[in-house]
Amino acid sequence: MKSGFVGIIGRPNVGKSTFLNSILGEKIAITSSKPQTTRNRIKGIYTDLDYDDGEGLQIVFLDTPGIHIARNKLGNAINEIAINTYKGVDVILLINDGSKPFDKGDQALIDMLKETEVPKLVAINKMDRMGPEEYLVLYNKYEETGMFDDIYGVSALKGDNVYMLLDRLSGYMQEGPMYYPEDIATDDPLRFIVSEIIREKLLMTLNEEVPHGVYVEIELFEEKDNITDIGAVIYCEKKSHKAIIIGKGGRKLKGVGKAARLDIEELLGQKVFLSLWVKVKENWRDSERTLKSWGYKDE
């Protein structure tokens, strides 16, 4: 079998999680229009036992948080997770948002990647939102660096050229073990995936600064014969944020719960009873202790 690791890297909101979900054909990473949607490194496992006349292929994708200008200790921790990902992978896939002009942030990522000799590819994403001339300008920007083995235009949302890029990535895999069973798409715990689904619904519902100060902790996860009982606490940083999350008469929180429950039921394949509570933990994004206890920083 051929196997190996691909590090997906890029700025916030360029479509890294959408690309990974498209490759796997199922949702393991949350998506939204808000920056910093992905906070942890998400592992996606693509397996094709029929690859190369039955030789088999397994690619382990590491989807990283978007690298950004950090404004608190959580932001620093998120950047560190992303930067550390490209150490030890077989190939780096840099994803760029083709619907936006190339700027200093994009150049900073290129400069950062100069430090590694790992093979690198570029995917210019959101091709469905740009014209041929805009694509050519971006293509030339990356081509003139001489750093990248290949440059692809893709639409992760629509699936355009995604599998062509997957075939190119497979060429970097080496003879090796099958790291994971063929029937799993991620080794992230169910509790984590469930917490991310709830946070995704919050991101879709909340505005301005509130979503960035939200953390979801699963306190109860009890699987029974016909139903799974789940209890989750939504932490926010201010009492005013708590009121916004709950909404008038509790309607906003109920809406979040209903949307999350439907996705969780699809994930688990059975009925779910979901209970949500909202608590205030002031300034948790700048608390070393909290960031460590919630897994954003090493002990």
N, C-alpha and C positions, 0 to 999 in steps of 0.2 A: 504494500500500500504506500501511496504518497501522502504525506501529511506535513503540517506546519502551521505557523502562526502569522496572522496579518494584523498589524496595528492600524486602526482607522483613526486619523487625526484631522483636526480642522478647527476653525473658529466656531463660536456659538451659532446655532440655527442654520448651518449649511446643509443639513439633511443627512447627517451621519447615521442616526438611528433609523430614519426612513429607508436608507440604503440597506442597512443590515436586515431589517424586517423584510424587505423586498427579496434579498438573497435567500433567506430562510423560508419564505412563504408563510410565515406566521409572525405574530407580534410578540417580541420578547423585550423590546426597548420602547419606552414611552416617547411620544412625539407631541409637540405643540409649537405655536408660533412664538413662544416666550424664550428669550435667551436663557442659557444655563439649565435647560430642561434635564439633560443628563448630568448627574452629579457624581456618580460612581462609574467605575469601569465595568461595562456589561460584556459578558462573554456569549458569543453566538457560535454555534457549532454546525457547520455544513458538512454533510456526509453523502457521498455518492458511491455506492458499492459497485456500480456498473461502469464506472469511469475507466477508460483505456482497456476495453475488453475484459472487464472484471478485475483489473488490478486493484481498483478502489482508490478513493480520494477522501481525505478529511482535512478541512480547513477550519482552524479555530480563529474566529474574528474577535478582536478586542476593541469594542466601541468605547471611545474615551469622551470625557466632558470637553466642551468647547473651551479652547484657550482664550482668555480674555484679560482685560486690565482688572486686577483684583482690588476690591474696595473693602474687604474684611478678611478675617482669618479663614473663613469658609472658602472664599475665592482663591486664596493662596493654596489651600489644601486641594481644591479641585484642579488647579493648574498643575500641581505637583503630580497628581494621579495621571493626568494626560501625558505630561512630559516623560514620566518614567515608563510609560507603556512601550515606547519604541525601542527600549533596550531589551534585546533578547528575541525580537521577532524576526521572521524570515524576510518580510517585505513590509514597507510602510505605504499605506494608501492615504494620500492627502486629498481631502474633499474640499472643493471650493464652491461658493455660491455664485454661479454664473450670472444671476440676475442683478448682481451688485458690482459696481466698479472696483477694480483692483486698488487697494490702498495700503497705508503703512502697516496695518495689522496683518495683511496677507504677506507683505515683504518680511515682516518680523518672523513669521512662521518659516518662510524659506531660509532665512538666516539661521534660525534655530536648528533646522534639519541639516545644515551644512556640517554640523558637528558629528554626524553619524555616517558610517559607510554602508549601512543597510540599504539594499535596493529600494527605490522609491518610484511610485506611480502617482499620477494626478488624475482625479476625476472632477471635471468641471460639471457640477450638478445644476439642475433646474434649467436644462436646455429648452424646455417647453416655454420658458419665459424670456428667451433672448433670440436675437436674429443672428444670421451667419457672420456679419461683420463684427458684432460684439464678441462672438465666440472666437473669431480669429485674433482679435486683440488680446484676449486672455490667453489663448493658446501660445501666442508668441512670447508673452511675458514669462511663461513657465519654460518654454522651449529654449529661450536665450540664456537661461541659467546653466544649462548643460548638466543639471543634477538628476533629471528624471528619465527613467528608461522608456516611459511612454505616457501619453496624455490622451484621455478619453473624454468625450462629451456624453453625459448620461442624464436621464430623468429618473431619479429614484422613485418618485411618486408614481410615474406611469410605467416604470420598468424598462424604458428605452435604453438599450445597450448595456444593461446591467449584467446579463449573462455573458456577453462578449468580454466584458471586463473580468468577470469571474473566471472565464477560460484563460485569460492572460495571467491572472493571479495564480492559477493552478500550476502554471509552468515554473513557479518559484518553489513549489513544494518538493521535498526530498523523500527518498525511501525512508520510511520510519514506522512507528507504531500507530495503532488506532487508539487515540487518547481517550475517546468516549464511546459509549454504546451508540449504535447507528440510529436509535429511535429517540434521541434527545437533542433539542435545539439549544439548550443552555444548561449550565450546572448551577445557575443562581437559585437559591432556595425559594420555594413557593411563597414563603412569608415576605421575602424581599420583593418579588414580582407583584404580589398583591398590594404591598405598600406603595409601589411605584404607580400602579393603576389608579389608586386613590389620589395620589399626588398629581397625576396627569389630569384628572377631572377637576381638581382644584386650579391647576394652571389654566385650564380652558375657561373657568368661571370667574377667576379673580383678575383684578386690574392693578396697574401701577406696581408699587413696591411690595404689596402683600404676598404674592406667590413666592418671591425669593426668600422670604422669612418663614416658610412653611416646611415642617418636617413631619413625616407620618411614621408612627411606631405601632406595630401589630402587638397587642397585648394578649389576644385570645385567638387561637386557630385550632378548632376542634372538629375533626372530620368524623361524621356519623354515617349511618347506612344510606340515608336519603338526603342529607343536608349537611352543610359545613357552617358552623358558627364562627364568625369572625368579629373581633372587637378591635377597633383601631383608635388611637389618640392622634389628633392633629395638633401639633405644637405651632404656635405663632409667637411673635415677639412683643406684641402690644395688646392691651385690652380693646383698643379701638379696632384692631385687626380681627380679634375674636368676634366682635359684633358683626363685622363685615362678612366673615366666613359663615356665620350662622344665618344671617339675613333676617329680615322681618318675619316674625312668626316661625322662624326656623326653616323657611322655604328654600333658601339657598343651600343649606347643608343637606336637606332632604333630596334636593336635585342632584347634588354631588354623589350622595349615597346610592341613589337609584341608578345613575349612569355607571358608577363603579361596580355595583352589584351585577349588572348585566354582563359586563366584560369579564368579571371574575367567574361568573357561572359558565361562560363560554370556555374560559381557561380550565376550570376544574371539571366540567362536564356534569355538574349537578347543581341543585338548588343551593343558594347561599342566604344565610341570615346575617346581615351586616349591621353592626352598631358603630356609630361614630361619636366621639367626644372631642371637644376643643379645649385646649389648655394653653396658658400663657407661660412661656419661658423667655424672659427678657434677655435681649442681646445674645442669644445662643450662638449666632454666627461668629461672634468674637470671643467665645469661651473655649479655651484649649481643652478644658476638662470635658465639656459637652461634645466637642468635635471628636475627641478620642473615644468617648463612650458610644457614640453613634457611628463609629467606623470610618470617619473621614480622615483621621490621622492615626499613625501608628502609636502604640503605647510607648 
